[in-house]
Structures are given as structure tokens and as C-alpha cells.
Amino acid sequence: MYFKYSENHGRHLRLKIIFGSPIIVVINKIDQNPSFDVNRNHLQKKYNIKGFVKLSCSSLEGIEEFKELLQREILEIEFIESMWSQRWLNIKNNLVANTENFISYECYEGLCSDEGIHKEVTQDVIIDYLHDLGVILHFDDMALLDTFVLNPVWVTDAVYSIINDDKLAKDYGILKIKRLSEILNNKKVRYPKNKHNFIIEIMKKFQICYAINKYTILFPSLLSVQEPTIKLSGHLLEFEFSYGFFPKSIISKLIVKRHDEIDDSLMWRSGVVLKSKQYSARAFIKADEKEKKIYIKIEGEGNQKRDYFAIIRDTFHQIHNKFEKLGEKELVPLPNCDSSVSYKALLNCEKRKIPYYDAELDREFDVSELLNAIESPQARIEKNTYHINGDYIDGNKLEQKHSGAGDNVGRDKIIK
């Protein structure tokens, strides 16, 4: 996202915010590797790439071409316009001119008061704009609310200093809070002790770490790479996620989000064992970076493992939503063979009332049996379709049709 200011209109300046920025791929060091290139056609099909430029930051070859392409693409972007008052712009300019790394909420309120802006709701709107524009870094979380970061490098430098600490790596990601002063005081930039917790809370917010207790923090991305020996028993519920693009941080984020359920400290850099506090079920989850897959196996009593799987699956969906263009697919392993089938393919088969046929195995599979093992019929009805007398109706269309008062009664009858 970019922004720029245009002509003055009376007492207002027109702020133009540019969303959906195009991508320019820059290939550097062509003086050292003139033949190096990327798969341009493949990348352009997947992303909003407007051009490729080869250049050398050392010899400056290609720099002018890059500048011309960059300027042309910026000018062609469609703008979303918002009207800003001069008072709002004065607040923004005062924050930009401030040489401090951060200020307090009270300081921000003072800047607003100086411009005659006293309403909290207006101050919050300005905060949201400035955060989105990158002028400040500010979050509504209670632990982060009081601090306005004016220099984002101040935060990122602290985060990287912590996660790149040699002793932290040797301790497999276990950090004693008292060591923060030792790590951060070595930096040229000042990190007051009363802001150490702010740095940790920022990392918690982005699921980089979590608190084991009030004295110790764990960074899952630095856990041991060795997978422990784990025994699973009984009839297992199995499921897979397959990815077009596989971020290494997915398992780390899962560990952070569900750390209260880690079973007997069974976790490693690419996997974790979780034990439900609500259901009699235990989950073994691991990633295969090379295969771009995450494998889930759940043991437990009856349908309780299925109920626990629903929670874990929803957690993965939450994590996936934080990324773009993962190309993730949900797969259901076929029984007694080394093959899987798309979850959506099974839903389509169920909708058409036909079995699933695997041409390679030359076998038919009972669709309801496969789906019921991972998800109750009721859950599929609520999530995908409504079943009426053996016929399927699109759930979204049904909900639009029954959107008036008293429709819940009719809908309950349909589901039953």
C-alpha cells in the first residue's frame, strides 16, 4: 500500500490510499550472475506481477529502467480517496517529525488536543489510518494499547535480536525473561526495561512465542528438529493439508495457539502432540516441508476424536487466513492404502449420491463412511448443504430464502 497527497481543496487535503499494489520482481547482481533468471510465466500466472527488471546495485546497470517501470506502475494504480482535514494532517506531520522511537497514548492525546480533536472516536479513526499508512505502529490489545511506535525498525530490530540470539538457539527456544536486558542492552538503540514486555507481547500477538510461565518464554521455531518416538493406538482419525506454498511457521503458530494442550512437552520444530482438555482424544500433528503437507492423526474414544479434530481443523483455518495464496487443500486418506482424496471431491460425490472411485486403485469407496469418520453429517449440513428428503440444497441460497422473522423454526425443521 502506498499513499500520496494531491492538491489542496480549501481546508482539506485529499489523501489517496493505494491498495492492491502491483508487484515488480527485481533480480539483482546481474554483474555477477548475468544468466540468472526466474520462471516468469509461472510467477505471472500466480501473482499480480507487472514487470521483471535485472539490475546491479553495484554498477547501477538497470537502475533507470527500474525507476521508470516503478513510476509508471504507481501512476496507473486506481486510488481510493479519503478526505483529511488539515488538523488531521498536522497530527500526522507532528508524529513523522518526532525523533523518538515511541510515544505514550497520553502524548498522542495531547497532539490531538492541540489540534482541537477531543472525541475519542475521532482519535481512534486517525490512529487506524496512521497505522494502515505505516506512520505509526499501534494495536488495540490491552498489553500494547499504551505504546505508539514511531520507528518500526525499533521493534523489528529487537525481535530479530532475540530470535537470533545464540544462547536462545542452544536452549532450543527457551528464553528466561531476565535475559532480555542482556540481549537488548547490547543494541545501539535504547530499549527501556519497561518496554521489554511490550516487545514480548508483540511477538505473542504474531504467534512467534508464548509464555510457559511468568518467567519463561518459548519460541517453537527454535525447538529441536528431532521427532520423538510417539505411540498411537486404536482406530485413528487421519487427515492431511496439502499446500502449493508452504510457510515454515504454520506449525510454530499452531503450537503457540494451542500450547495449553501440548501433551507432556511433546513438541519439536516440525510437529506437536496435543491432548484435549474437553474430549478424550489426543492428536499427533507433523509437517513435511519437502512434501508441502501437514499430517494429522487423532486417537480417542468414539466420536470424541472427531469433535477434537473439528477444533484443530478450525485452528488451521485461522492460521491459513493470515496468509495469501497458500493453495491449501484438504485431503482425506483412503483406508488400507497409501492414497488420499480431496475432501471437496468427497462432498461432490455425496451430493450426487455416488461412491468415490479411485482409478489408480481400481476401487470404489463409501463416501459417507469416509466423511463420517472425520465430520458428523450434521456438521456437513450446517457447513455445506441442507438435506431435505434425500435432496441437497445450497445452504447459502436456503439462508437467503429464509432470512425473515421466524425463519429459525423452519430451518430447524429442515435440519432435523
PyMOL commands that set and color helices and strands:
alter all, ss='L'
color gray80, all
select helices_A, chain A and resi 40-46+63-76+86-97+105-114+120-133+152-163+166-170+177-184+193-205+220-222+249-257+259-261+304-320+343-352+367-374+377-383+395-401+407-415
alter helices_A, ss='H'
color red, helices_A
select strands_A, chain A and resi 2-9+12-18+23-27+49-54+80-85+102-104+147-149+174-176+210-213+216-218+237-242+262-268+271-275+281-288+293-300+329-333+340-342+356-358+363-365+385-388+391-394
alter strands_A, ss='S'
color yellow, strands_A
deselect
rebuild
show_as cartoon
